[in-house]
Amino acid sequence: MMLSCELHNSSGVKGGITNFDPAEDEKYLSWLQVVNQDELVTALRGDGRKQAAQRMLRQKKDGQLVLYDSSGFETASG
């Protein structure tokens, strides 16, 4: 998100300083230059959901799965 803001000169960015190596992000720069903010947010949310699903499967496999109800309270894992 920081790179997108920097590329599109969005306000609120603190000078474009990150703690990431810019060389690692070069493969995404061409895509970030043409994607709009809504598309970026949708892509990031999809990546987050994918990571959460993988983590949940790994925890379930290891017997460490913790489930929460809609109120955010821990429930018994199945």
ZADO-608387 format. One record per residue (C-alpha): x, y, z. Coordinates in steps of 0.02 Angstrom, whole numbers, always signed. Layout:
<martis>
+--------+--------+--------+
!      X !      Y !      Z !
+--------+--------+--------+
!      X !      Y !      Z !
...
+--------+--------+--------+
</martis>
This chain:
<martis>
+--------+--------+--------+
!      X !      Y !      Z !
+--------+--------+--------+
!     +0 !     +0 !     +0 !
!   +144 !   +117 !    +41 !
!   +219 !    +93 !   -131 !
!    +52 !   +128 !   -214 !
!    +32 !   +289 !   -116 !
!   +207 !   +342 !   -161 !
!   +182 !   +303 !   -346 !
!    +18 !   +398 !   -352 !
!    +79 !   +542 !   -243 !
!    -59 !   +514 !   -116 !
!    -68 !   +631 !    +31 !
!    -34 !   +574 !   +207 !
!   +121 !   +474 !   +163 !
!   +266 !   +511 !   +278 !
!   +398 !   +543 !   +147 !
!   +383 !   +371 !    +70 !
!   +504 !   +292 !   +194 !
!   +483 !   +105 !   +224 !
!   +585 !    -28 !   +311 !
!   +575 !   -141 !   +159 !
!   +707 !   -167 !    +27 !
!   +642 !    -80 !   -130 !
!   +729 !   -209 !   -240 !
!   +608 !   -341 !   -176 !
!   +459 !   -237 !   -235 !
!   +518 !   -204 !   -413 !
!   +416 !   -349 !   -480 !
!   +256 !   -261 !   -419 !
!   +295 !    -84 !   -478 !
!   +222 !    -98 !   -653 !
!    +59 !   -169 !   -583 !
!    +52 !    -38 !   -445 !
!    +70 !   +102 !   -573 !
!    -90 !    +51 !   -663 !
!   -200 !    -17 !   -523 !
!   -320 !    +99 !   -432 !
!   -341 !   +103 !   -244 !
!   -501 !     -1 !   -242 !
!   -418 !   -139 !   -344 !
!   -267 !   -136 !   -229 !
!   -373 !   -149 !    -72 !
!   -473 !   -293 !   -148 !
!   -311 !   -384 !   -192 !
!   -238 !   -356 !    -18 !
!   -397 !   -417 !    +66 !
!   -396 !   -573 !    -43 !
!   -215 !   -606 !     +4 !
!   -259 !   -583 !   +188 !
!   -404 !   -705 !   +176 !
!   -292 !   -832 !    +89 !
!   -158 !   -815 !   +224 !
!   -289 !   -833 !   +362 !
!   -360 !   -990 !   +282 !
!   -187 !  -1067 !   +266 !
!   -147 !  -1023 !   +447 !
!   -312 !  -1099 !   +505 !
!   -279 !  -1261 !   +410 !
!   -103 !  -1271 !   +481 !
!   -167 !  -1240 !   +659 !
!   -305 !  -1368 !   +637 !
!   -178 !  -1495 !   +575 !
!    -67 !  -1458 !   +725 !
!   -214 !  -1464 !   +847 !
!   -193 !  -1280 !   +894 !
!   -351 !  -1211 !   +814 !
!   -441 !  -1080 !   +918 !
!   -615 !  -1030 !   +860 !
!   -708 !   -870 !   +902 !
!   -893 !   -834 !   +897 !
!   -969 !   -680 !   +815 !
!   -941 !   -580 !   +975 !
!   -755 !   -618 !   +974 !
!   -759 !   -740 !  +1119 !
!   -660 !   -900 !  +1113 !
!   -763 !  -1058 !  +1086 !
!   -719 !  -1242 !  +1093 !
!   -620 !  -1298 !   +941 !
!   -693 !  -1438 !   +838 !
+--------+--------+--------+
</martis>
